[in-house]
């Protein structure tokens, strides 16, 4: 909670120039993350985007997890010190809206827009997970949003999350079809090497294609460990083997 109040203080200082033109009531709205009547893209700390008539799977993980955040640039926090980090906050990522939701307290959710994020980390059943802005890894890519960094090194493996949207197809004449927009989670794997991004086929053939300089060693690892390459953990394991040896 300490970090939450620090962030609210940081927001107030960041939008100081705007506050000079706002009423006292609106200033309170800014400080609490509510009531700021301006373009959402200019808001660092705000309320979640409302998505009416949209149902489905919005989150990388719908459960709240304790985590830490790295921002693109330092902000002035309580005490006058600048920091680009926040820790000990409870978070989850909304892929559809491209927002990091922060649980300030029960029934009080705030968001940090993806444009302010460099990376964030969570722990899933005790296992650390690192997520990063695609732009922070490959600035010139056309991809947007957040990816999970599964393995880092000579070959960096990432999993890019994206929403798969099915539009309503309701036919009022027959009373059939779906009235709501349906959202499902989708993802692709990419490999980063020499500052270049390449889509990755998660298979033995794909692994050997990118690790050809050590093909025999990698084949030996896959055989010895009986790796099926059917999960993120399997993929992480073989990439970690390649990067650490």
C-alpha positions as CSV (number, residue, x, y, z in Angstrom):
1,X,0.0,0.0,0.0
2,X,2.9,2.3,0.7
3,X,3.9,2.0,-3.0
4,X,0.3,2.8,-4.0
5,X,0.4,6.1,-2.2
6,X,3.8,6.9,-3.6
7,X,2.4,6.3,-7.1
8,X,-0.6,8.6,-6.5
9,X,1.9,11.3,-5.3
10,X,3.9,10.8,-8.4
11,X,0.9,11.2,-10.6
12,X,-0.1,14.4,-8.9
13,X,3.4,15.9,-9.6
14,X,3.4,14.6,-13.2
15,X,0.2,16.3,-14.1
16,X,0.9,19.5,-12.1
17,X,0.7,21.6,-15.2
18,X,-2.7,20.2,-16.0
19,X,-3.9,20.7,-12.4
20,X,-3.3,24.4,-12.6
21,X,-6.3,24.6,-15.0
22,X,-8.6,22.2,-13.1
23,X,-11.2,22.7,-10.4
24,X,-10.5,21.5,-6.9
25,X,-13.0,18.7,-7.4
26,X,-11.2,17.5,-10.5
27,X,-7.8,17.7,-8.7
28,X,-9.2,15.2,-6.2
29,X,-10.3,13.0,-9.1
30,X,-6.7,13.1,-10.5
31,X,-5.2,12.1,-7.2
32,X,-7.7,9.2,-6.7
33,X,-7.5,8.0,-10.3
34,X,-11.1,9.0,-11.0
35,X,-12.9,11.9,-12.7
36,X,-10.1,13.2,-15.0
37,X,-12.0,14.5,-18.0
38,X,-9.3,14.2,-20.6
39,X,-7.9,11.9,-23.3
40,X,-7.0,8.6,-21.6
41,X,-3.7,8.4,-23.5
42,X,-2.5,11.3,-21.4
43,X,-3.4,9.7,-18.1
44,X,-0.7,7.8,-16.2
45,X,-2.9,6.4,-13.4
46,X,-6.6,5.9,-14.2
47,X,-9.6,3.7,-13.9
48,X,-10.0,0.6,-16.0
49,X,-11.4,0.8,-19.5
50,X,-15.1,-0.2,-19.6
51,X,-15.9,-2.8,-22.3
52,X,-19.7,-3.2,-22.6
53,X,-21.2,-6.2,-24.5
54,X,-17.8,-7.9,-24.5
55,X,-17.3,-11.2,-22.9
56,X,-14.5,-13.8,-22.8
57,X,-10.9,-14.1,-21.6
58,X,-9.3,-10.7,-21.2
59,X,-6.2,-11.6,-19.0
60,X,-2.9,-13.3,-19.3
61,X,-3.8,-14.6,-15.8
62,X,-7.1,-13.6,-14.4
63,X,-5.9,-14.2,-10.8
64,X,-4.3,-11.3,-9.0
65,X,-0.6,-11.8,-8.4
66,X,1.9,-9.8,-6.3
67,X,4.4,-8.2,-8.6
68,X,6.8,-5.4,-9.5
69,X,6.9,-2.9,-12.3
70,X,9.5,-1.1,-14.4
71,X,8.4,2.2,-16.1
72,X,9.9,3.7,-19.2
73,X,11.1,6.7,-17.3
74,X,11.6,7.7,-13.7
75,X,8.8,9.5,-11.9
76,X,9.1,11.6,-8.7
77,X,7.9,9.7,-5.8
78,X,7.2,10.5,-2.1
79,X,10.2,12.3,-0.5
80,X,11.3,13.9,-3.8
81,X,13.3,10.9,-5.1
82,X,12.9,9.7,-8.6
83,X,12.4,6.1,-9.4
84,X,11.3,4.0,-12.4
85,X,10.3,1.0,-10.2
86,X,7.3,0.0,-8.2
87,X,7.2,-3.1,-6.0
88,X,4.9,-5.0,-3.7
89,X,1.8,-4.2,-5.7
90,X,-1.0,-6.6,-6.8
91,X,-1.4,-6.8,-10.5
92,X,-2.9,-8.6,-13.6
93,X,-2.6,-7.7,-17.3
94,X,-5.6,-7.0,-19.5
95,X,-4.6,-8.0,-23.0
96,X,-7.7,-6.6,-24.7
97,X,-7.3,-3.1,-23.3
98,X,-3.5,-3.2,-23.2
99,X,-3.5,-2.1,-19.5
100,X,-1.9,-3.3,-16.3
101,X,-4.6,-3.4,-13.6
102,X,-3.5,-2.7,-10.1
103,X,-5.6,-3.8,-7.1
104,X,-5.3,-0.7,-4.8
105,X,-7.7,-2.3,-2.3
106,X,-10.9,-4.4,-2.3
107,X,-13.2,-3.3,-5.2
108,X,-10.7,-0.5,-6.1
109,X,-8.9,-1.2,-9.4
110,X,-6.6,1.3,-11.1
111,X,-4.6,0.9,-14.4
112,X,-1.3,1.8,-15.8
113,X,-1.5,2.2,-19.6
114,X,1.0,0.0,-21.6
115,X,2.6,3.1,-23.1
116,X,4.2,3.8,-19.6
117,X,5.4,0.2,-19.0
118,X,8.8,-1.2,-19.7
119,X,8.3,-4.5,-17.9
120,X,6.7,-6.2,-15.0
121,X,7.2,-9.4,-13.0
122,X,4.9,-11.7,-11.1
123,X,5.2,-15.0,-9.3
124,X,2.9,-17.8,-10.4
125,X,2.8,-20.6,-7.8
126,X,6.2,-19.4,-6.6
127,X,7.6,-19.4,-10.1
128,X,8.8,-15.9,-11.4
129,X,7.4,-14.7,-14.7
130,X,8.8,-11.7,-16.5
131,X,6.8,-9.7,-19.0
132,X,8.1,-6.8,-21.2
133,X,6.8,-4.3,-23.7
134,X,7.6,-5.5,-27.2
135,X,8.8,-2.0,-28.0
136,X,11.3,-2.1,-25.2
137,X,12.9,-5.2,-26.7
138,X,12.6,-4.4,-30.4
139,X,11.8,-0.6,-30.8
140,X,11.2,-0.8,-34.6
141,X,8.8,-3.7,-34.6
142,X,5.2,-3.4,-35.8
143,X,4.1,-5.7,-33.0
144,X,2.3,-4.0,-30.1
145,X,1.5,-5.0,-26.5
146,X,3.2,-7.2,-24.0
147,X,5.2,-10.4,-24.3
148,X,6.4,-13.0,-21.7
149,X,10.2,-13.4,-21.8
150,X,10.6,-17.2,-21.5
151,X,14.4,-17.3,-21.9
152,X,17.1,-14.6,-22.4
153,X,20.5,-14.8,-24.0
154,X,22.0,-15.3,-27.4
155,X,18.6,-16.5,-28.4
156,X,15.8,-14.8,-26.5
157,X,12.4,-16.6,-26.6
158,X,9.3,-14.5,-26.1
159,X,5.6,-15.3,-26.1
160,X,3.5,-12.4,-27.6
161,X,0.0,-12.2,-26.3
162,X,-2.9,-10.8,-28.4
163,X,-6.7,-10.9,-28.2
164,X,-8.6,-12.9,-30.8
165,X,-11.9,-11.1,-31.3
166,X,-15.2,-12.5,-32.8
167,X,-17.7,-9.9,-33.6
168,X,-21.4,-10.3,-32.9
169,X,-23.4,-12.3,-35.4
170,X,-26.9,-12.1,-34.0
171,X,-29.7,-12.4,-36.5
172,X,-32.9,-10.8,-35.0
173,X,-35.1,-12.3,-37.7
174,X,-34.3,-15.9,-36.5
175,X,-33.2,-15.1,-33.0
176,X,-29.9,-17.0,-33.6
177,X,-26.3,-16.1,-33.1
178,X,-24.2,-14.2,-30.5
179,X,-25.1,-10.7,-29.4
180,X,-21.8,-10.0,-27.6
181,X,-18.3,-9.6,-28.9
182,X,-16.3,-12.6,-27.8
183,X,-12.7,-12.3,-26.8
184,X,-10.2,-15.2,-26.6
185,X,-6.5,-15.2,-25.8
186,X,-4.1,-15.9,-28.6
187,X,-0.3,-15.9,-28.7
188,X,2.7,-16.4,-30.9
189,X,6.3,-17.3,-30.2
190,X,9.2,-15.2,-31.4
191,X,13.0,-15.5,-31.2
192,X,15.1,-12.4,-30.9
193,X,18.7,-12.7,-32.1
194,X,21.1,-9.9,-33.1
195,X,18.4,-7.3,-32.5
196,X,16.1,-9.0,-35.0
197,X,12.7,-10.6,-34.4
198,X,11.6,-13.8,-36.1
199,X,8.4,-15.8,-35.6
200,X,9.2,-19.2,-34.1
201,X,7.6,-22.6,-34.9
202,X,7.4,-24.4,-31.5
203,X,8.5,-27.8,-32.7
204,X,11.7,-29.9,-32.8
205,X,12.2,-28.8,-36.4
206,X,11.8,-25.1,-35.3
207,X,14.2,-25.5,-32.4
208,X,16.9,-27.1,-34.5
209,X,16.5,-24.5,-37.2
210,X,17.4,-21.7,-34.8
211,X,20.0,-23.7,-32.9
212,X,21.7,-25.2,-35.9
213,X,25.2,-24.2,-34.7
214,X,24.8,-26.7,-31.8
215,X,22.4,-29.1,-33.3
216,X,23.9,-32.3,-32.0
217,X,24.1,-31.0,-28.4
218,X,20.5,-29.8,-28.6
219,X,19.3,-33.1,-30.0
220,X,21.1,-34.9,-27.2
221,X,19.4,-32.7,-24.7
222,X,15.9,-33.3,-26.2
223,X,16.5,-37.0,-26.2
224,X,18.0,-37.2,-22.7
225,X,15.3,-35.0,-21.1
226,X,12.5,-36.6,-23.2
227,X,11.3,-33.1,-24.1
228,X,8.0,-33.0,-26.0
229,X,8.1,-29.2,-26.7
230,X,4.4,-29.0,-25.9
231,X,4.5,-26.4,-23.1
232,X,6.2,-23.1,-22.3
233,X,8.2,-24.9,-19.7
234,X,9.6,-27.3,-22.3
235,X,10.5,-24.5,-24.6
236,X,12.1,-22.5,-21.8
237,X,14.2,-25.5,-20.8
238,X,15.8,-26.1,-24.2
239,X,16.4,-22.3,-24.8
240,X,18.0,-22.0,-21.3
241,X,20.1,-25.0,-22.2
242,X,21.3,-23.4,-25.4
243,X,21.9,-20.0,-23.8
244,X,23.8,-21.2,-20.7
245,X,26.1,-23.8,-22.3
